[in-house]
Amino acid sequence: MRFYLTATNKDSERIVANRLSEIGDLVPVSECDLIVSIGGDGTLLSAGKLAVKEDKPVVGINAGHLGYLCAFKIEDIDRLTRKDFESLKETSRTLIEYEGRIAINDICILKANPVQSIEVEVDNLAAWKGDGVIFSTATGSSSYNQSAGGPILDPESSDLLVTPVCPHFSKDGPKQLNVDEIIAHVSGRNKAIIAVDNDLIGPIEGQVVVRRSFKKLRLLTK
């Protein structure tokens, strides 16, 4: 088995590399059978985008705080065998895009000024005034979306979620949609920003188009 490792912490990477070199080979990403992400869910989001680009499966080894998407813990690394990796299930995860930028978890339109609200209207759905709106995949439904009161979906669902963040006096809550495209309009009255997963893109106003990507994340789980 051929592994490619990606990590944010060199000590954790060294620990994993020492073990995996005993049960397989460490190779460049273009030659690997799977990408191994060493860290928390943030590290896995970055590794996942590399996995999408290279069309490789990715597995997480949690060396961070949460590690909800990770299959293993770094504390168990000495007990892991080749069979543990071979027995993993490959799941196909829906992704979303904004202007060619892929999100595994979510795309968020949020207020730039903490003391001002923003107005976001989603075509054929609702209009909200508040802290912003989250556009989430099923994978991301257990992340920021859940914290904002959105439902948790089956991880392999292709549905998308639209969840307002702290809406003012609105009866319209989170929406679950089976669509390929969501069009939103951001009022320019107060400043708003847009973020794709962990990446802050910058200020935004006017029309925002969120699309379901034709690409998939190949995530390995137990």
N, C-alpha and C positions, 0 to 999 in steps of 0.2 A: 504494500500500500504506500502511495506517495502523497506526502503532506506538504502544504504550503502554510507557513505560520504568519499571522499578523497580530501584533500586540502593541499596547501603549506603555507597558511596563517591562523593562529589560530583564529584571529578575524573574518575573513570572514567565516570560518568554524562554529564558534559559532553562527553567525547571521543566517546562513542557517539552522543549526541544530535546533535552537529555533523554526523556522517557520515550518520546515518539521515534527517536533515532534508533531505539532498541527494537521497535516493532515494525518499522518501515523506513522509508527514505524521505529526507527533507529536500525538496526540489523547488525550482522556480514555479511561479503560478501557472505558466502556460503548460507545464508538464505534470501538474498534480492531479490526483484523483479527487481530492477535496481540500477546501480551504479551512483552516482551523483558526478561529478567532479567540484570542486570549484576553479577557477583560470582562467588562460588564455589557449591558445591552447597548450602550453607546458605541463601544468598540465593535460590537456585532453589526450595528447599522452601517458603519463604515466598511467593514469586511463584506457585508452583504451586497453593497453596491459594486464592489470589486467582483464578487461572485456572479452578479447579474451581467456585468460587462464581459466576463470571461466564460459565461455559461458553465459554471462549476457549482457543485453543492457546497454548502458551508455549514460548519458545526461550531457551536460556542462552548468554550470552557470558561466557566465563571470564576474570575479572579477579582471581581469588583464588588458592588454592594447588592444589586438586585439580581441581575442575571436571569430574568424571567424567560428569555428566549434561548438560554443556554442549555445544552443537554447534559453537561458534566460540570463538576466542581473541581477546582485545582487541588483541593485537599485529597481528592481521590485519584490523582494522576498516577501514582505509583502502582495502583491496582488495575488500571485500564490495560486491556489487551487488544490485540488486533480484532478479536471477535466482537468486542464492545462496539467498535467502529463499524464493522461489517453488518451488525444487527440493527443499526439505526434505520429509522423510517424516513424516507425523503418525502417532504410535503411541498406542495406547490402553492406559493403565496402570491396573492394579487398585489400589484403595485399601482401607485398613482403618479402622475407627472404634472409639473407646472413648467411650461416653456422648456421642455426637454430635460428638466431636472427630475430625477426619480426619487420618490419617497417610499420607504418601506412601512413607516408608521403613519405619518400624517403631514399635511400641509396646513399651516395655520396663518390666518389673517388676524393680527392682534393690534391693539392700540399702542401707539408709540409713546404717548404721554400717560403716565399712571393716573392722572387726575382728570382725564378727558375720556369720554366714550366715543366709539366709532359706530357708524351705520353700515351694515352689510345686507344687501338684498340678494337672495338666491332665486334665480328664475324658476317660476312655477312651483315655488316651495314656501318661502317666508322671507320676511325682512326683520332684522334684529338690530337693536341699539344696545350696546354693552361693551364688554371687553374684547369681543372678537368672535370668530367662528373657526371651528376645527373641521377639516375634511380628513377623514380617517379611513384606513384600510381595516380589514378584519384583524390583521396582525397588530396594528396599532390601537385596536379598540380597547385593549386592557391597559393602555398607557395614559396619555393626557386626556383622551376622550373619556375614559372612565372617571378620572378625577373631576371632569366637568359635568358629570351626570349622564354620560352616554352609555348605551348598552354594550355588553361584551358579546362579540360574535364568535361563531365557530371559526377557528384560525384559518381554515381552508375555504371559507365563504368568499365569494367574489363580490358581495355587496359592499357598498360604500356608506359611510356615516357622515352626516352633517350635524354638528353639535355646537350650539351657541355657548359662549363663555360669559357667565354672569349677565344674562339679558335683563333689560329693564322692563318690567310690567308686560311680559310676553306670555301668551298662552301656548305658543308654539315651542315645543321642546325638540330634542334630537330626532333626526329623521334617518331612516334606513332606506337606501335606494339601490335598485338594480339598474344602473345606467352606465353608459360609457363616458359621459361628459357632464360636468356640472359648471354652470356659468353663474358667476357672482359679480356684483357691482359694489364697489367700495366708494362711499361718499368722500369727497375731498374736503368736507367741512372741518374735520380734525385729522391729524396725521395717523396713518396706519403703516404697519410693517408686515412683511410676509416671510415665513420661514418654512424650509423644506427639511423635515426631520430635524437634525441638530444644526442645520446650516441657516443662518440668517441671511436672506437675500437682500433685503433693504426696504426702503419706502415703497408704498404701493397706493394707487388710487385708480378709479375707473374699473374697467372690466378685467376679471380674473377668470381664466378657464382652467379647470382641473380635469384631467382626463385619466381614465383607467388605462394603464400601460398594456401594450401587447406583450411586454416582457414579464417574466415571472421570477420570483426568488425561490431557489431550490434549497430549502432549509431542512437540515437533518435534526430529527428529534428522537427521543426514546419511544 
